[in-house]
Amino acid sequence: MGDYLVKALAYNNQVRAYAVTSTETVGEAVQRHYTWPTASAALGRSMTAGVMMGAMLKGEEKLTIKIEGNGPVGPILVDSNSKGEVRGYVTNPQVHFDLNEKGKLDVRRAVGTEGTLTVVKDLGLREHFSGQVPIVSGELGEDFTYYFATSEQTPSSVGVGVLVNPDNSILASGGFIIQLLPGTDNKVIDEIEKRLQSTEPISKLIQKGLNPEEILENILGKDNVKVVETMPVQFKCNCSKERFGAAIISLGKDEIQDMITEDGKAEAQCHFCNEKYLFSKEELEELLAEAY
């Protein structure tokens, strides 16, 4: 079965929860960008958090996440929407280090421990909603947890994990977000905290073959979870030759004429999916005719 996400309520609707398997989705991004293992883990964790945050939106709403740390991987950018579609890239995909002291991929070293995590939501209104917090860990799960608590005033626990095979392909990827709704009983909060402390890392749960429902049951207790929606998840880029053509038109007549005179052609490449679009001299002349 392909990647998918579940939305659930728990503890008599006092808690909102999301869980996702993103192994194939992250695998496609890694393949497209030729990322090395540590960069793959950083990108995969970011995309996994992003697709769950996208699932919190409605209709045509979408969001962009930008993680700008002081580590060598550089800025990480992720786009997602309410339909389970996500895309993302790291600025420097060929970053890898030895495993950290816990025997895990050293994502913190790749991302950095100083910088910012920014979330911009396009809710179809004139103004976009934007929230920004400092990076507190660089491991990313803790950073998204801090974002929810600080920017959205929603006490949350975010777990994201990626396991990489020796051949650099993705063995397992997924995550969860647990959120306390207003008025959650203190006993429930205490129980969830205890359960989170005793739960294995998310990547281990996925490696064992647990699906999203079982991940939430493992964290919150089988009898406490009520799944309300399931949706497929996939890597999807909305780039196209037409969009790049419109971008070339926006450069203006002089710029397009330079392309025709100097190279007789133009090539554009999408940052998100690495797809290349070639424009011939004839196509550039057509775009020139449309430019102002």
C-alpha positions as CSV (number, residue, x, y, z in Angstrom):
1,M,0.0,0.0,0.0
2,G,1.2,3.5,-0.8
3,D,1.9,6.3,1.7
4,Y,-1.1,7.7,3.6
5,L,-2.2,9.9,6.5
6,V,-4.8,9.5,9.1
7,K,-6.6,12.2,11.1
8,A,-7.9,11.1,14.5
9,L,-9.4,12.2,17.7
10,A,-8.5,10.7,21.1
11,Y,-9.5,10.7,24.7
12,N,-13.2,11.6,24.0
13,N,-12.3,14.4,21.5
14,Q,-9.9,16.1,23.9
15,V,-6.9,15.4,21.7
16,R,-6.3,15.8,17.9
17,A,-3.8,13.5,16.3
18,Y,-2.2,12.9,12.9
19,A,0.1,10.2,11.7
20,V,1.6,9.4,8.3
21,T,3.8,7.0,6.4
22,S,5.9,8.9,3.9
23,T,8.5,6.4,2.7
24,E,7.6,6.5,-1.0
25,T,7.0,10.3,-1.0
26,V,10.3,11.1,0.6
27,G,12.0,8.4,-1.6
28,E,10.9,10.2,-4.7
29,A,12.2,13.5,-3.4
30,V,15.5,11.9,-2.5
31,Q,15.7,10.3,-6.0
32,R,15.0,13.5,-7.8
33,H,17.5,15.6,-5.8
34,Y,20.3,12.9,-5.4
35,T,20.5,13.6,-1.7
36,W,23.1,12.0,0.5
37,P,21.8,10.2,3.7
38,T,22.0,13.0,6.3
39,A,20.5,15.5,3.8
40,S,17.8,12.9,3.0
41,A,16.9,12.6,6.6
42,A,16.6,16.4,7.0
43,L,14.5,16.8,3.9
44,G,12.4,13.7,4.8
45,R,11.6,14.9,8.3
46,S,10.7,18.4,7.0
47,M,8.4,17.0,4.2
48,T,6.8,14.6,6.7
49,A,5.9,17.4,9.1
50,G,4.8,19.5,6.1
51,V,2.4,17.0,4.8
52,M,0.7,16.6,8.2
53,M,0.5,20.4,8.6
54,G,-1.0,20.6,5.1
55,A,-3.7,18.1,6.3
56,M,-4.8,20.6,8.9
57,L,-5.9,23.0,6.0
58,K,-9.1,23.0,4.0
59,G,-10.1,23.2,0.4
60,E,-7.5,25.0,-1.8
61,E,-5.4,26.3,1.2
62,K,-1.7,25.6,1.1
63,L,1.4,26.3,3.1
64,T,5.2,26.8,2.7
65,I,7.8,25.9,5.3
66,K,11.2,27.4,5.2
67,I,13.9,26.1,7.6
68,E,17.0,28.4,7.5
69,G,19.7,27.0,9.9
70,N,23.4,27.7,10.1
71,G,24.3,24.1,9.0
72,P,25.8,23.0,5.7
73,V,22.6,21.7,4.2
74,G,21.4,25.3,3.8
75,P,17.8,26.4,3.6
76,I,15.1,23.6,3.3
77,L,11.9,24.5,1.5
78,V,8.6,22.5,1.6
79,D,5.2,23.1,0.0
80,S,2.1,21.2,1.0
81,N,-1.7,21.4,0.7
82,S,-4.9,20.0,2.2
83,K,-4.9,17.1,-0.4
84,G,-1.9,15.1,0.9
85,E,0.4,16.6,-1.8
86,V,3.9,17.7,-0.8
87,R,7.2,18.8,-2.5
88,G,10.5,19.9,-1.1
89,Y,14.2,20.4,-1.6
90,V,17.4,21.2,0.4
91,T,19.8,23.8,-0.9
92,N,22.8,21.5,-0.6
93,P,21.7,17.9,-1.2
94,Q,25.2,16.3,-1.0
95,V,25.6,16.6,2.8
96,H,26.5,13.6,5.0
97,F,28.2,13.0,8.3
98,D,29.0,10.0,10.5
99,L,26.3,8.8,12.8
100,N,25.8,10.8,16.0
101,E,26.4,9.6,19.6
102,K,22.9,7.9,19.5
103,G,23.8,6.0,16.3
104,K,21.4,8.1,14.2
105,L,21.9,10.3,11.2
106,D,23.2,13.7,12.5
107,V,20.4,15.9,11.2
108,R,21.1,18.5,13.9
109,R,24.7,19.0,12.5
110,A,23.3,19.2,8.9
111,V,20.5,21.7,9.7
112,G,22.3,23.7,12.4
113,T,21.2,24.8,15.8
114,E,20.7,28.5,15.1
115,G,18.4,30.1,12.6
116,T,14.6,30.2,11.9
117,L,11.7,28.0,11.1
118,T,9.0,29.9,9.1
119,V,5.5,28.8,8.1
120,V,3.5,30.8,5.6
121,K,-0.1,29.8,5.1
122,D,-2.1,30.8,2.0
123,L,-5.7,30.6,3.3
124,G,-7.2,32.3,0.2
125,L,-7.3,35.7,2.0
126,R,-5.6,38.9,0.9
127,E,-3.0,38.6,3.6
128,H,-1.0,35.3,4.1
129,F,-0.7,34.0,7.7
130,S,3.0,33.9,8.7
131,G,4.6,32.5,11.8
132,Q,8.3,32.3,12.6
133,V,10.3,30.8,15.5
134,P,13.9,30.3,16.2
135,I,15.4,26.8,15.7
136,V,15.7,25.3,19.1
137,S,17.2,21.9,18.3
138,G,18.0,21.3,14.6
139,E,16.5,17.8,15.0
140,L,13.3,19.2,13.5
141,G,10.7,17.3,15.5
142,E,11.4,19.5,18.5
143,D,11.5,22.6,16.3
144,F,8.1,21.9,14.9
145,T,6.8,21.2,18.5
146,Y,8.2,24.6,19.5
147,Y,6.6,26.2,16.5
148,F,3.1,24.9,17.4
149,A,3.4,25.9,21.0
150,T,4.8,29.4,20.3
151,S,3.3,30.5,17.0
152,E,-0.1,28.8,17.1
153,Q,-0.5,28.5,20.8
154,T,-1.3,24.8,20.4
155,P,0.5,22.4,22.9
156,S,1.8,19.6,20.5
157,S,4.2,16.8,20.3
158,V,5.8,16.3,16.8
159,G,7.7,13.1,15.9
160,V,9.3,12.7,12.5
161,G,11.8,10.1,11.4
162,V,13.6,8.8,8.4
163,L,15.7,5.6,8.0
164,V,18.1,5.4,5.0
165,N,19.3,2.2,3.3
166,P,23.0,1.6,2.6
167,D,22.3,2.4,-1.1
168,N,20.9,5.8,-0.1
169,S,17.3,4.9,-0.8
170,I,14.6,5.4,1.9
171,L,14.0,2.4,4.1
172,A,11.2,4.0,6.2
173,S,9.8,7.5,6.8
174,G,6.9,8.8,8.7
175,G,5.7,10.9,11.7
176,F,2.9,11.9,14.1
177,I,1.5,15.1,15.6
178,I,-0.4,15.0,18.8
179,Q,-2.3,18.2,19.8
180,L,-4.1,19.1,23.0
181,L,-7.4,20.8,22.4
182,P,-8.5,23.6,24.8
183,G,-9.7,22.3,28.1
184,T,-7.9,18.9,28.0
185,D,-8.1,17.2,31.3
186,N,-4.8,17.2,33.3
187,K,-5.0,13.4,33.9
188,V,-5.1,13.0,30.1
189,I,-2.1,15.3,29.7
190,D,-0.1,13.3,32.3
191,E,-1.0,10.0,30.6
192,I,0.0,11.2,27.1
193,E,3.3,12.6,28.5
194,K,4.1,9.2,30.1
195,R,3.2,7.3,26.9
196,L,5.4,9.6,24.8
197,Q,8.3,9.1,27.0
198,S,8.0,5.3,26.8
199,T,7.3,5.1,23.1
200,E,10.0,3.9,20.7
201,P,11.3,6.5,18.1
202,I,8.9,7.0,15.2
203,S,11.3,5.6,12.7
204,K,11.5,2.3,14.7
205,L,7.8,2.0,14.7
206,I,7.7,2.4,10.9
207,Q,10.6,0.0,10.4
208,K,8.5,-2.6,12.4
209,G,5.8,-2.1,9.8
210,L,3.3,-0.1,11.8
211,N,0.8,1.8,9.7
212,P,-0.5,5.3,10.7
213,E,-3.4,3.9,12.7
214,E,-1.1,1.6,14.7
215,I,1.4,4.4,15.3
216,L,-1.3,6.4,17.0
217,E,-2.6,3.4,18.9
218,N,0.9,2.7,20.1
219,I,1.3,6.3,21.4
220,L,-2.1,7.0,22.7
221,G,-3.6,3.5,23.5
222,K,-5.8,1.5,21.2
223,D,-9.0,2.1,23.0
224,N,-8.4,5.9,23.1
225,V,-8.1,6.6,19.3
226,K,-10.9,7.3,16.9
227,V,-9.9,7.7,13.2
228,V,-12.0,10.3,11.4
229,E,-10.3,10.5,8.0
230,T,-7.7,8.8,5.8
231,M,-6.0,10.3,2.8
232,P,-3.3,9.2,0.3
233,V,0.0,11.1,0.4
234,Q,2.3,11.8,-2.5
235,F,5.2,13.9,-3.9
236,K,3.6,16.3,-6.4
237,C,5.0,19.3,-8.1
238,N,2.8,21.8,-9.8
239,C,5.5,23.2,-12.2
240,S,4.9,23.2,-15.9
241,K,6.4,24.6,-19.1
242,E,3.5,27.1,-19.3
243,R,4.4,28.4,-15.8
244,F,8.1,28.8,-16.7
245,G,7.0,30.5,-20.0
246,A,4.9,33.0,-18.0
247,A,8.0,33.7,-15.8
248,I,10.1,34.3,-18.9
249,I,7.5,36.7,-20.3
250,S,7.6,38.6,-17.0
251,L,11.4,39.2,-17.5
252,G,10.5,41.7,-20.3
253,K,11.4,42.1,-23.9
254,D,15.1,43.1,-23.4
255,E,15.9,40.0,-21.3
256,I,14.2,37.7,-23.7
257,Q,15.9,39.3,-26.7
258,D,19.2,38.7,-25.0
259,M,18.4,35.0,-24.6
260,I,17.6,34.7,-28.3
261,T,20.7,36.7,-29.4
262,E,23.2,35.1,-27.1
263,D,22.1,31.4,-26.8
264,G,19.2,31.0,-29.3
265,K,17.5,28.9,-26.6
266,A,16.8,28.8,-22.8
267,E,16.6,26.1,-20.2
268,A,14.7,26.4,-16.9
269,Q,14.8,24.0,-14.0
270,C,12.4,23.6,-11.1
271,H,14.0,23.7,-7.7
272,F,11.3,21.4,-6.2
273,C,11.4,18.5,-8.6
274,N,14.5,19.1,-10.8
275,E,12.4,18.8,-14.0
276,K,14.0,20.7,-16.9
277,Y,12.2,22.7,-19.5
278,L,13.9,23.7,-22.8
279,F,12.7,26.6,-24.8
280,S,13.7,26.8,-28.5
281,K,14.5,30.0,-30.4
282,E,11.1,29.8,-32.0
283,E,9.4,29.4,-28.6
284,L,11.4,32.4,-27.2
285,E,10.3,34.5,-30.1
286,E,6.7,33.7,-29.4
287,L,7.2,34.6,-25.7
288,L,8.9,37.9,-26.9
289,A,5.8,38.8,-28.8
290,E,3.7,38.4,-25.7
291,A,6.1,40.4,-23.4
292,Y,5.6,44.0,-22.6
